[in-house]
Amino acid sequence: MTKKIIFILILFSITIFGQSKYKIAYNVAQDSKNDDYEVYSMNLDGTERKNITNHKDVAWTYYAWKKRLFFISDRDACKRCYFLYEMDANGNNIKKISDLRLEDSWMGSRNNGKEMIVSGRIGTETRFQLFIIDLQTGKYRQLTNEKGSAFRDPSFSPNGKQIVYVYKKERTNREEYEDLWIMNADGTNRRRLTTYPKNDKSSEWHNYHAGPPHWVKKHNFITYQSVQNGKSSLFAVAPDGKKQWKLTNNELAEGWHDWSPDGNWLAIDMNDKEEKEFGIWLMNWKTKELKKLTNPKDFKSRLSPVFVEVK
């Protein structure tokens, strides 16, 4: 190992320890045959990996607000009937937030964590619609109502005045590609942000054509995943839609991701072409240095990294 590489690794470690107010939570297929999915957390250097849900149910995390780590779970409900829960980075103080049944979707919050935007459902007819939940009372109100359409993976703008989301007009149409859309927080002024290249035939109907959006305050752009040219990669788009570009150039397939609240770190789940392992990687956004955090010897599937504060 050269002196330059050793120096870079030491520098990366020092920088990570300087940011130790964060942990990364992520989802693990603990026992997929028995539908047991757990949420784990670890330090930013990959140490102290810990099962923090430790419950034989389907539990997936997609969002955190400061020290509050939110997750969906079918515990105490029918199989794959998801409701919103929260806990801290160590799995303490678990509590149910709302009686609104949720779709399997990312989410976002505004007003200092007082309100959350989610994709939810009521009965069998109203599915994949946007709702705003009061995180203090659990009460909710429906924002969209398009039968047959799908609204998912919503995220508020940093000022809470807009919502970016994944939209598909005909949810069951396999010939239609979903794209990112944006609208005012009251549901008005909807417009398309991205358009999947129609000449790209390398993706399957079930692949992400525009994955969960993340509106990054520090950099004022929105990032998302998309399978293009035969590979899942991260892309970015300006909030006005006038500029779009490929965000990263990693050789591995890039999937779900999250930004640290300060915009300095990017956590990504990535996998090899043969899909033998799905691991969590951490990128220093300033230097573009990349470090693998998970160990292939524990689980094959580690997905959906989320930054959560611990201090």
Secondary structure by P-SEA (a helix, b strand, c coil): ccaaaaaaaaaaaaaaaaaccbbbbbcccccccccbbbbbbbccccccccccccccccccccccccccccccccccccccbbbbbbbcccccccccccccccccccccccccccbbbbbccccccccbbbbbbcccccbbbbccccccbbbccccccccccbbbbbbbcccccccbbbbbbbbcccccccccccccccccccccccccccccccccccccccccccccccbbbbbbbcccccccccccccccccccccccccccbbbbbbbcccccbbbbbbbcccccbbbbcccccccccccbbbbbbcc
